[in-house]
Amino acid sequence: MTTRQVEHEITVGAPAATVYRLLADVSHWPQIFPPTIHVERQDTGDHQERIHIWATANGQAKNWTSRRTLDPEALRIDFRQEVTTAPVAAMGGTWIVEPLGTDRARIRLLHDYRAIDDNPQDLQWIDRAVDTNSTSELAALKDNVEHAHAAESEKLLFSFTDTVHIDGAAQDVFDFVNEADRWPERLPHVATVRFEEPAPGLQTLEMDTRAKDGSVHTTKSYRVTLDSRKIAYKQVTLPALMTLHTGVWTFTETGPGTTEASSQHTVSINTANIAKILGEQATVADARDYVHSALSTNSRATLGHAKDYAERKR
């Protein structure tokens, strides 16, 4: 069997410990790494954890389960896929962070992998996916750690949540949000939808939505459904004022036949388009307010219609 071993590296202007912390905390990966859609921790122990990752590879959404061993003293994280997705037969590797003084570090990302049945075409597919994702992830990590302070000072990245209380079953509320293929007939702000579910619990949602000013915007998201309690998503085709948009719908039973439903958003503002969209005098704060209002309006509309749907069913 052919086992491929490859290495990618990058040098960043940040302390090694800062870089390691970002790599160790998978909860922020969808915001840091372009290919990562969502990550769930399944169990954790002493420097050990099992994680379920949903991510894109060569433009296709995939998911797998990995075991990670974290070594904060050596600034090293070993990973090995326990449950793989075709065409991968086996995949593992290591993140190594090497200090280069107090404010610089080298990040090395090692992979070893095999293709199912040692198929040469599949091995080339994995070669391409590993190279594309590794290059993308290292560049994004560098950008994140080197510009984190600037982004924070300008408040480009922010999060907010809209919540409604519903006299209806959590399952019915979940069904309304989960059945996005029916949104054009259920939601006035949704014009058209292109919806696929290539694997159970993994969805591709492309839709045209109407803004308050009447303009229509096309977005594409990958969504991950987790039982009937949560739907996490990441937009990969974004409106002009955003460089990042991830979110989570949550559905929590608060009593017999009552539900609390929430829509949480994490957004990063695209400063390059502020003047073009909002005018030369517009500020980052203006863009934040505009994006917050637009997303909140759609979220509250969807939650309101989900509330009506669940309460009618009850």
Residue frames relative to the residue before (quaternion, step in Angstrom):
aa qw qx qy qz dx dy dz
M 1.0000 0.0000 0.0000 0.0000 0.00 0.00 0.00
T 0.3921 -0.7217 0.5265 0.2196 3.56 -1.00 0.88
T 0.0610 -0.7724 0.6318 0.0231 3.57 -0.77 1.08
R 0.2291 -0.7827 0.5689 0.1058 3.52 -0.65 1.17
Q 0.0818 -0.7735 0.6271 0.0428 3.57 -1.05 0.82
V 0.0515 0.8056 -0.5839 0.0862 3.58 -0.67 1.12
E 0.1451 -0.7791 0.6046 0.0801 3.54 -1.26 0.47
H 0.0771 -0.7529 0.6525 0.0387 3.53 -1.15 0.81
E 0.0020 0.8141 -0.5807 0.0018 3.58 -1.06 0.62
I 0.0364 -0.7680 0.6387 0.0305 3.52 -1.33 0.38
T 0.2969 -0.7297 0.5855 0.1913 3.57 -1.21 0.52
V 0.1065 -0.8144 0.5702 0.0175 3.57 -0.84 1.00
G 0.4240 -0.6919 0.5269 0.2527 3.53 -1.22 0.56
A 0.5342 0.5731 -0.4362 0.4427 3.55 0.45 1.26
P 0.6033 -0.5607 0.4085 0.3935 3.61 -1.15 0.49
A 0.5879 -0.6075 0.4088 0.3438 3.57 -1.04 0.82
A 0.6447 0.5367 -0.3296 0.4332 3.60 0.98 -0.81
T 0.6235 0.5366 -0.3344 0.4599 3.59 1.08 -0.71
V 0.6492 0.5111 -0.3085 0.4714 3.56 0.99 -0.89
Y 0.6526 0.5236 -0.3218 0.4431 3.57 0.90 -0.92
R 0.6451 0.5331 -0.3343 0.4334 3.60 0.91 -0.85
L 0.6438 0.5172 -0.3240 0.4616 3.60 1.00 -0.77
L 0.6756 0.4860 -0.2914 0.4717 3.58 0.99 -0.83
A 0.6698 0.5236 -0.3018 0.4315 3.58 1.04 -0.77
D 0.7275 0.4068 -0.2305 0.5022 3.60 1.07 -0.74
V 0.2091 -0.8350 0.4984 0.1029 3.58 0.00 1.31
S 0.5117 0.6673 -0.4270 0.3325 3.62 1.17 -0.35
H 0.7156 0.4329 -0.2533 0.4862 3.61 1.16 -0.56
W 0.4148 0.7535 -0.4506 0.2391 3.61 1.21 -0.13
P 0.6386 0.5166 -0.3704 0.4338 3.68 0.87 -0.68
Q 0.6725 0.4795 -0.2996 0.4776 3.60 1.13 -0.58
I 0.7090 0.4593 -0.2555 0.4702 3.61 1.13 -0.63
F 0.8113 0.2896 -0.1154 0.4946 3.57 0.73 -1.12
P 0.4752 -0.7045 0.4445 0.2835 3.63 -0.62 1.06
P 0.7074 0.4626 -0.3203 0.4278 3.70 0.79 -0.76
T 0.6384 0.5707 -0.3372 0.3912 3.64 1.10 -0.59
I 0.2560 -0.7687 0.5733 0.1223 3.56 -0.79 1.11
H 0.7739 -0.1840 0.1792 0.5789 3.59 0.80 -1.04
V 0.1086 -0.7719 0.6230 0.0657 3.57 -1.21 0.60
E 0.0921 -0.7732 0.6258 0.0446 3.56 -1.03 0.87
R 0.3212 -0.6981 0.6018 0.2176 3.58 -0.96 0.88
Q 0.2321 -0.7978 0.5433 0.1199 3.60 -0.74 1.04
D 0.7607 -0.1935 0.0780 0.6146 3.58 1.12 -0.60
T 0.1655 -0.7854 0.5923 0.0699 3.52 -1.17 0.66
G 0.0592 -0.7790 0.6235 0.0301 3.55 -1.21 0.59
D 0.7546 -0.3335 0.2770 0.4925 3.54 -1.21 -0.52
H 0.8218 -0.1681 0.0393 0.5431 3.58 -0.17 1.37
Q 0.6401 0.4547 -0.3403 0.5175 3.58 1.21 0.53
E 0.1252 0.7828 -0.6080 0.0446 3.57 -1.11 0.60
R 0.2641 -0.7091 0.6257 0.1897 3.52 -1.29 0.50
I 0.0462 -0.8098 0.5848 -0.0096 3.58 -0.83 1.00
H 0.2585 -0.7171 0.6259 0.1646 3.54 -1.21 0.66
I 0.1035 -0.8175 0.5665 -0.0056 3.56 -0.63 1.21
W 0.1082 -0.7262 0.6741 0.0807 3.53 -1.14 0.82
A 0.1681 0.7889 -0.5667 0.1680 3.60 -0.69 1.06
T 0.4775 -0.6455 0.5062 0.3147 3.54 -1.29 0.29
A 0.0296 -0.7578 0.6517 0.0116 3.54 -1.22 0.69
N 0.8255 -0.0868 -0.0075 0.5576 3.56 -0.58 1.21
G 0.7311 -0.4573 0.2317 0.4501 3.56 0.97 0.91
Q 0.6448 0.4754 -0.3269 0.5013 3.60 1.29 0.09
A 0.4126 -0.6934 0.5300 0.2606 3.57 -1.02 0.79
K 0.0160 -0.7910 0.6100 -0.0443 3.56 -0.84 1.06
N 0.0889 -0.7803 0.6092 0.1097 3.56 -1.30 0.14
W 0.0291 0.7909 -0.6093 0.0494 3.54 -1.15 0.67
T 0.3528 -0.7067 0.5711 0.2234 3.55 -1.32 0.29
S 0.0696 -0.8118 0.5797 -0.0041 3.56 -0.85 1.02
R 0.2993 -0.6880 0.6282 0.2060 3.52 -1.31 0.53
R 0.1024 -0.8046 0.5839 0.0353 3.58 -0.84 0.99
T 0.1520 -0.7436 0.6442 0.0944 3.54 -1.17 0.75
L 0.1623 -0.8201 0.5471 0.0412 3.56 -0.56 1.23
D 0.0536 -0.7810 0.6223 -0.0045 3.56 -0.94 0.98
P 0.1837 -0.8380 0.5033 0.1029 3.63 0.15 1.27
E 0.6229 0.5401 -0.3576 0.4387 3.61 1.12 -0.53
A 0.7320 0.3811 -0.2204 0.5200 3.59 0.99 -0.83
L 0.3335 -0.7512 0.4933 0.2847 3.61 1.33 -0.18
R 0.5042 0.6281 -0.3979 0.4392 3.53 0.96 1.01
I 0.0431 -0.7735 0.6320 0.0172 3.57 -1.09 0.82
D 0.1631 -0.7740 0.6072 0.0749 3.57 -0.69 1.13
F 0.0317 -0.8022 0.5961 0.0111 3.59 -1.01 0.76
R 0.0221 -0.7774 0.6285 -0.0130 3.54 -1.18 0.68
Q 0.3885 -0.7172 0.5251 0.2428 3.57 -0.77 1.02
E 0.2526 -0.7652 0.5775 0.1311 3.57 -0.87 1.02
V 0.7570 0.1383 -0.0810 0.6335 3.57 1.11 -0.75
T 0.1464 -0.8241 0.5455 0.0433 3.58 -0.40 1.25
T 0.3036 -0.7067 0.6016 0.2157 3.54 -1.36 0.13
A 0.5599 -0.6123 0.4397 0.3439 3.57 -0.96 0.90
P 0.5891 -0.1538 -0.7894 -0.0782 1.53 -2.12 1.40
V 0.4242 0.7175 -0.4621 0.3029 3.62 1.22 0.32
A 0.2473 -0.7557 0.5902 0.1392 3.58 -0.90 1.00
A 0.7792 -0.0807 0.0786 0.6165 3.58 1.06 -0.77
M 0.0421 0.7928 -0.6046 0.0645 3.56 -1.08 0.78
G 0.1881 0.7631 -0.6060 0.1228 3.53 -0.98 0.87
G 0.0918 0.8148 -0.5704 0.0486 3.53 -1.27 -0.07
T 0.3588 -0.7206 0.5619 0.1903 3.53 -1.35 -0.23
W 0.2377 -0.6826 0.6689 0.1735 3.51 -1.26 0.71
I 0.0064 -0.7852 0.6191 -0.0134 3.60 -0.83 0.96
V 0.1209 -0.7838 0.6074 0.0462 3.58 -0.79 1.07
E 0.0907 -0.8152 0.5721 0.0048 3.59 -0.61 1.17
P 0.3841 -0.7251 0.5184 0.2407 3.62 -0.66 1.06
L 0.0761 -0.7554 0.6495 0.0405 3.56 -1.09 0.84
G 0.7684 -0.1419 0.0718 0.6199 3.55 0.74 1.09
T 0.7320 -0.4559 0.2818 0.4207 3.58 -1.28 -0.13
D 0.8199 0.2319 -0.0918 0.5154 3.61 1.02 -0.71
R 0.6760 0.3968 -0.3211 0.5314 3.57 1.14 0.58
A 0.0045 0.7982 -0.6019 0.0236 3.55 -1.14 0.64
R 0.2988 -0.7039 0.6109 0.2050 3.53 -1.26 0.56
I 0.1609 -0.7705 0.6117 0.0794 3.55 -0.95 0.95
R 0.0825 -0.7848 0.6139 0.0215 3.55 -0.76 1.08
L 0.1022 -0.7839 0.6119 0.0271 3.55 -0.91 0.98
L 0.1002 -0.8149 0.5708 -0.0055 3.56 -0.44 1.30
H 0.0478 -0.7808 0.6224 0.0241 3.57 -1.10 0.76
D 0.0042 0.7287 -0.6813 -0.0696 3.52 -1.29 0.51
Y 0.0879 0.8205 -0.5530 0.1149 3.58 -0.90 0.90
R 0.1772 -0.7454 0.6328 0.1120 3.50 -1.39 0.42
A 0.3763 -0.6983 0.5593 0.2408 3.57 -1.23 0.51
I 0.5975 -0.5565 0.4359 0.3786 3.56 -1.19 0.56
D 0.8468 0.0527 -0.0962 0.5204 3.57 -0.93 1.01
D 0.5003 -0.6824 0.4101 0.3403 3.59 1.23 0.45
N 0.2417 0.8067 -0.5059 0.1869 3.58 1.17 0.62
P 0.4221 -0.7447 0.4485 0.2570 3.64 -0.57 1.08
Q 0.6302 0.5178 -0.3471 0.4629 3.62 1.04 -0.66
D 0.6554 0.5016 -0.3107 0.4715 3.56 1.00 -0.82
L 0.6253 0.5311 -0.3416 0.4584 3.57 1.03 -0.74
Q 0.6366 0.5107 -0.3263 0.4770 3.59 1.03 -0.74
W 0.6124 0.5425 -0.3427 0.4617 3.60 1.07 -0.74
I 0.6703 0.4805 -0.2934 0.4834 3.58 0.95 -0.91
D 0.5851 0.5724 -0.3640 0.4444 3.61 1.02 -0.82
R 0.7011 0.4822 -0.2665 0.4527 3.54 0.83 -1.08
A 0.6624 0.5104 -0.3041 0.4564 3.58 0.95 -0.90
V 0.6662 0.4981 -0.3061 0.4630 3.59 0.90 -0.91
D 0.6733 0.4952 -0.3037 0.4574 3.57 0.91 -0.89
T 0.6681 0.5011 -0.3029 0.4592 3.60 0.90 -0.93
N 0.7146 0.4562 -0.2689 0.4571 3.58 0.79 -1.02
S 0.6471 0.5218 -0.3299 0.4473 3.60 0.96 -0.83
T 0.6534 0.5101 -0.3069 0.4677 3.58 0.95 -0.90
S 0.6629 0.5090 -0.2882 0.4673 3.56 0.97 -0.93
E 0.6866 0.4961 -0.2881 0.4466 3.58 0.87 -0.95
L 0.6672 0.4937 -0.3123 0.4622 3.59 0.92 -0.85
A 0.6454 0.5087 -0.3219 0.4701 3.60 0.98 -0.80
A 0.6669 0.4963 -0.2999 0.4680 3.58 0.97 -0.85
L 0.6259 0.5323 -0.3339 0.4621 3.58 1.04 -0.76
K 0.6358 0.5240 -0.3134 0.4722 3.57 0.99 -0.89
D 0.6737 0.4936 -0.2976 0.4625 3.57 0.85 -0.97
N 0.6629 0.5301 -0.3100 0.4285 3.57 0.94 -0.90
V 0.7310 0.4262 -0.2623 0.4639 3.59 0.76 -0.99
E 0.6951 0.4819 -0.2944 0.4448 3.60 1.00 -0.71
H 0.7720 0.3289 -0.1815 0.5127 3.60 1.11 -0.57
A 0.3484 0.7691 -0.4801 0.2381 3.58 1.27 0.12
H 0.6851 0.4874 -0.2999 0.4507 3.58 0.88 -0.90
A 0.6442 0.5126 -0.3214 0.4679 3.57 1.02 -0.79
A 0.6536 0.5085 -0.3091 0.4676 3.57 0.96 -0.89
E 0.6500 0.5181 -0.3154 0.4579 3.57 1.00 -0.84
S 0.6670 0.5086 -0.3135 0.4452 3.59 0.93 -0.90
E 0.7156 0.4058 -0.2485 0.5113 3.59 1.09 -0.65
K 0.3338 -0.7653 0.4798 0.2696 3.59 1.31 -0.21
L 0.1756 0.8117 -0.5334 0.1602 3.57 0.91 0.95
L 0.7398 0.3484 -0.1933 0.5422 3.59 1.09 -0.77
F 0.1608 0.7881 -0.5805 0.1268 3.59 -0.79 0.97
S 0.2253 -0.7623 0.5963 0.1120 3.54 -1.29 0.45
F 0.0598 0.7758 -0.6277 0.0223 3.55 -1.24 0.51
T 0.2237 -0.7788 0.5783 0.0947 3.56 -1.26 0.47
D 0.1569 -0.7381 0.6473 0.1077 3.56 -1.14 0.77
T 0.0651 -0.8166 0.5730 -0.0224 3.57 -0.90 0.96
V 0.0429 -0.7717 0.6332 0.0419 3.58 -1.12 0.72
H 0.3266 -0.7073 0.5930 0.2035 3.53 -1.26 0.58
I 0.1219 -0.8310 0.5422 -0.0232 3.55 -0.74 1.13
D 0.2966 -0.7231 0.5956 0.1854 3.55 -0.99 0.89
G 0.5684 0.5455 -0.3999 0.4685 3.52 0.57 1.23
A 0.6494 -0.5480 0.3718 0.3738 3.55 -1.32 0.30
A 0.5663 -0.6090 0.4432 0.3349 3.56 -1.07 0.80
Q 0.6198 0.5575 -0.3451 0.4312 3.60 1.02 -0.77
D 0.6636 0.4996 -0.3120 0.4612 3.60 0.97 -0.81
V 0.6384 0.5109 -0.3266 0.4741 3.59 1.02 -0.77
F 0.6292 0.5287 -0.3177 0.4729 3.56 1.01 -0.89
D 0.6516 0.5303 -0.3247 0.4346 3.60 0.85 -0.95
F 0.6417 0.5358 -0.3320 0.4370 3.59 0.94 -0.86
V 0.7125 0.4296 -0.2595 0.4902 3.60 0.88 -0.92
N 0.6479 0.5390 -0.3160 0.4356 3.59 1.03 -0.77
E 0.7090 0.4401 -0.2535 0.4894 3.60 1.01 -0.82
A 0.0001 -0.8572 0.5139 -0.0335 3.56 0.69 1.16
D 0.5494 0.6103 -0.4024 0.4047 3.60 1.18 -0.38
R 0.7026 0.4431 -0.2628 0.4909 3.61 1.23 -0.40
W 0.3935 0.7628 -0.4481 0.2498 3.58 1.28 0.04
P 0.6175 0.5505 -0.3906 0.4038 3.69 0.87 -0.68
E 0.7115 0.4188 -0.2685 0.4963 3.62 1.06 -0.65
R 0.7257 0.4436 -0.2367 0.4696 3.59 1.21 -0.39
L 0.7826 0.2829 -0.1331 0.5382 3.60 1.13 -0.64
P 0.4274 -0.7386 0.4573 0.2502 3.63 -0.55 1.10
H 0.6998 0.4801 -0.2934 0.4402 3.63 1.02 -0.68
V 0.6364 0.4968 -0.3366 0.4847 3.61 1.27 -0.07
A 0.2748 -0.7922 0.5274 0.1366 3.57 -0.56 1.20
T 0.7897 -0.1097 0.1141 0.5927 3.58 0.74 -1.09
V 0.1636 -0.7732 0.6086 0.0706 3.55 -1.27 0.54
R 0.0857 -0.7267 0.6772 0.0778 3.52 -1.20 0.72
F 0.0002 -0.8489 0.5160 -0.1148 3.52 -0.26 1.36
E 0.0425 0.7788 -0.6243 0.0423 3.58 -0.96 0.93
E 0.1252 -0.7544 0.6377 0.0923 3.54 -1.24 0.55
P 0.1466 -0.8535 0.4944 0.0744 3.60 0.33 1.27
A 0.7732 0.0636 -0.0500 0.6289 3.59 1.23 -0.42
P 0.6275 -0.5463 0.3742 0.4098 3.61 -1.07 0.59
G 0.8354 0.1853 -0.1527 0.4944 3.55 -0.82 1.03
L 0.6973 0.3814 -0.2689 0.5440 3.60 1.28 0.05
Q 0.0230 -0.8445 0.5309 -0.0662 3.55 -0.45 1.25
T 0.2044 -0.7131 0.6510 0.1610 3.52 -1.31 0.51
L 0.0183 -0.8134 0.5792 -0.0512 3.55 -0.69 1.14
E 0.0220 0.7662 -0.6405 0.0459 3.56 -0.64 1.18
M 0.1070 0.8258 -0.5446 0.1004 3.59 -0.70 0.98
D 0.3383 -0.6889 0.6063 0.2082 3.50 -1.35 0.50
T 0.0408 -0.8144 0.5788 -0.0129 3.57 -0.64 1.14
R 0.4000 -0.7034 0.5427 0.2250 3.54 -1.19 0.69
A 0.3133 -0.7399 0.5666 0.1828 3.56 -0.86 0.98
K 0.7092 -0.4580 0.3218 0.4287 3.58 -1.33 0.19
D 0.6989 0.4625 -0.2768 0.4703 3.60 1.10 -0.65
G 0.6259 -0.5765 0.3245 0.4130 3.57 1.31 0.15
S 0.5384 0.6202 -0.4085 0.3983 3.60 1.23 -0.25
V 0.3200 -0.7418 0.5632 0.1733 3.56 -1.19 0.61
H 0.1039 -0.8042 0.5850 0.0176 3.57 -0.87 1.00
T 0.2728 -0.7546 0.5774 0.1508 3.57 -1.01 0.89
T 0.0202 0.7804 -0.6241 0.0329 3.56 -0.91 0.95
K 0.1488 -0.7566 0.6282 0.1039 3.53 -1.27 0.51
S 0.0271 -0.8013 0.5969 -0.0283 3.55 -0.93 0.96
Y 0.2719 -0.6623 0.6585 0.2319 3.47 -1.40 0.37
R 0.1100 -0.8048 0.5824 0.0317 3.58 -0.90 0.96
V 0.1719 -0.7560 0.6270 0.0755 3.53 -1.18 0.78
T 0.1580 -0.7905 0.5860 0.0823 3.58 -0.65 1.10
L 0.1322 -0.7936 0.5935 0.0217 3.55 -0.85 1.06
D 0.7785 -0.1973 0.0549 0.5932 3.55 -0.15 1.41
S 0.6192 -0.4912 0.3791 0.4813 3.59 -0.82 -0.94
R 0.5207 0.6675 -0.3855 0.3670 3.57 1.25 0.45
K 0.8280 0.0659 0.0212 0.5565 3.58 1.07 -0.60
I 0.0579 -0.7399 0.6681 0.0533 3.55 -1.22 0.68
A 0.1039 -0.7909 0.6024 0.0274 3.58 -0.57 1.19
Y 0.0055 -0.8160 0.5779 -0.0126 3.57 -1.04 0.70
K 0.1336 -0.7495 0.6399 0.1043 3.50 -1.38 0.32
Q 0.3300 -0.7338 0.5595 0.1989 3.56 -0.82 1.00
V 0.1538 -0.7931 0.5849 0.0720 3.56 -0.94 0.92
T 0.6830 0.2524 -0.2512 0.6377 3.58 1.33 -0.14
L 0.1116 -0.8655 0.4876 -0.0257 3.52 -0.32 1.36
P 0.5427 -0.5578 0.4993 0.3809 3.58 -1.23 0.40
A 0.6881 -0.5560 0.2939 0.3619 3.57 -1.18 0.65
L 0.7014 0.4860 -0.2812 0.4391 3.62 1.07 -0.61
M 0.7107 0.4334 -0.2618 0.4883 3.61 1.25 0.02
T 0.2229 -0.7367 0.6167 0.1649 3.56 -1.19 0.64
L 0.7802 0.1107 -0.0577 0.6130 3.59 1.30 -0.27
H 0.1363 0.7583 -0.6349 0.0573 3.54 -1.14 0.72
T 0.0828 0.7548 -0.6454 0.0823 3.54 -0.64 1.19
G 0.0032 -0.8225 0.5686 -0.0139 3.56 -1.16 0.45
V 0.1732 -0.7606 0.6168 0.1050 3.51 -1.34 0.27
W 0.2021 -0.7132 0.6592 0.1264 3.53 -1.04 0.93
T 0.0305 -0.7973 0.6025 0.0175 3.61 -0.88 0.87
F 0.1441 -0.7815 0.6065 0.0264 3.54 -1.10 0.85
T 0.0232 0.8356 -0.5411 0.0923 3.57 -0.31 1.29
E 0.3782 -0.7008 0.5575 0.2345 3.57 -0.83 0.99
T 0.1510 -0.8057 0.5688 0.0676 3.57 -0.78 1.03
G 0.7776 -0.0838 0.0488 0.6213 3.56 1.32 -0.03
P 0.7128 -0.4105 0.3026 0.4815 3.60 -1.21 -0.06
G 0.8610 0.0195 -0.0473 0.5060 3.57 -0.51 1.19
T 0.6574 0.4467 -0.3434 0.5004 3.60 1.18 0.42
T 0.1387 -0.8105 0.5691 -0.0015 3.54 -1.08 0.84
E 0.1874 -0.7082 0.6608 0.1635 3.52 -1.27 0.56
A 0.0651 -0.8014 0.5946 -0.0021 3.58 -0.66 1.15
S 0.0575 -0.8138 0.5781 -0.0149 3.56 -0.89 1.00
S 0.1582 -0.7370 0.6482 0.1078 3.52 -1.29 0.57
Q 0.0809 -0.8096 0.5814 -0.0057 3.57 -0.49 1.26
H 0.1110 -0.7944 0.5962 0.0332 3.58 -0.97 0.92
T 0.0558 -0.7279 0.6787 0.0799 3.55 -1.23 0.63
V 0.0263 -0.8279 0.5533 -0.0883 3.55 -0.63 1.22
S 0.1169 -0.7461 0.6458 0.1128 3.55 -1.24 0.57
I 0.4120 -0.7418 0.4848 0.2121 3.56 -0.84 1.05
N 0.3251 -0.7144 0.5909 0.1868 3.55 -1.09 0.85
T 0.2658 -0.8142 0.4959 0.1432 3.58 -0.08 1.31
A 0.5854 0.6151 -0.3714 0.3754 3.62 1.11 -0.60
N 0.7625 0.3860 -0.1987 0.4797 3.59 1.13 -0.59
I 0.3945 0.7460 -0.4760 0.2475 3.61 1.23 -0.01
A 0.6950 0.4806 -0.2910 0.4487 3.60 0.77 -1.02
K 0.6594 0.5264 -0.3084 0.4393 3.57 0.95 -0.88
I 0.7355 0.4188 -0.2281 0.4813 3.59 0.98 -0.86
L 0.8298 0.2543 -0.0834 0.4897 3.57 0.82 -1.01
G 0.6341 -0.5383 0.3388 0.4398 3.62 1.25 -0.10
E 0.6658 -0.5577 0.3333 0.3670 3.56 -1.18 0.62
Q 0.7025 0.4762 -0.2776 0.4502 3.60 1.04 -0.66
A 0.4959 0.6912 -0.4194 0.3169 3.62 1.25 -0.24
T 0.2781 -0.7577 0.5764 0.1274 3.55 -1.13 0.79
V 0.6881 -0.4243 0.3709 0.4570 3.55 -1.35 0.02
A 0.6292 0.5384 -0.3343 0.4500 3.59 1.00 -0.80
D 0.6310 0.5225 -0.3288 0.4698 3.59 1.03 -0.80
A 0.6599 0.5059 -0.3049 0.4644 3.59 0.96 -0.88
R 0.6173 0.5353 -0.3393 0.4662 3.59 1.00 -0.80
D 0.6751 0.4983 -0.2978 0.4553 3.57 0.86 -0.99
Y 0.6520 0.5265 -0.3107 0.4485 3.58 0.98 -0.89
V 0.6921 0.4700 -0.2757 0.4734 3.58 0.85 -1.03
H 0.6322 0.5345 -0.3297 0.4538 3.58 0.95 -0.90
S 0.6762 0.4994 -0.2931 0.4556 3.58 0.88 -0.96
A 0.6697 0.5099 -0.3058 0.4450 3.59 0.91 -0.94
L 0.6992 0.4596 -0.2769 0.4725 3.58 0.85 -0.97
S 0.6532 0.5216 -0.3160 0.4487 3.56 0.97 -0.86
T 0.6165 0.5498 -0.3442 0.4463 3.58 1.02 -0.81
N 0.6903 0.4663 -0.2808 0.4767 3.59 0.89 -0.92
S 0.6447 0.5217 -0.3268 0.4532 3.60 0.96 -0.84
R 0.6859 0.4788 -0.2946 0.4620 3.57 0.85 -0.97
A 0.6153 0.5347 -0.3506 0.4611 3.59 1.09 -0.68
T 0.6681 0.4959 -0.2991 0.4673 3.57 0.91 -0.94
L 0.6654 0.4918 -0.3043 0.4720 3.59 0.93 -0.89
G 0.6384 0.5319 -0.3298 0.4480 3.58 1.03 -0.74
H 0.6758 0.4654 -0.2898 0.4926 3.58 0.96 -0.83
A 0.6113 0.5283 -0.3471 0.4761 3.62 1.09 -0.66
K 0.6215 0.5402 -0.3253 0.4649 3.58 1.06 -0.78
D 0.6594 0.4978 -0.3056 0.4732 3.59 0.90 -0.94
Y 0.6496 0.5339 -0.3112 0.4429 3.56 0.94 -0.92
A 0.7099 0.4573 -0.2672 0.4642 3.59 0.80 -1.05
E 0.6760 0.4888 -0.3132 0.4538 3.61 0.96 -0.79
R 0.6104 0.5211 -0.3536 0.4804 3.61 1.12 -0.57
K 0.6508 0.5115 -0.3256 0.4570 3.60 0.95 -0.82
R 0.6374 0.5195 -0.3468 0.4512 3.57 1.03 -0.69
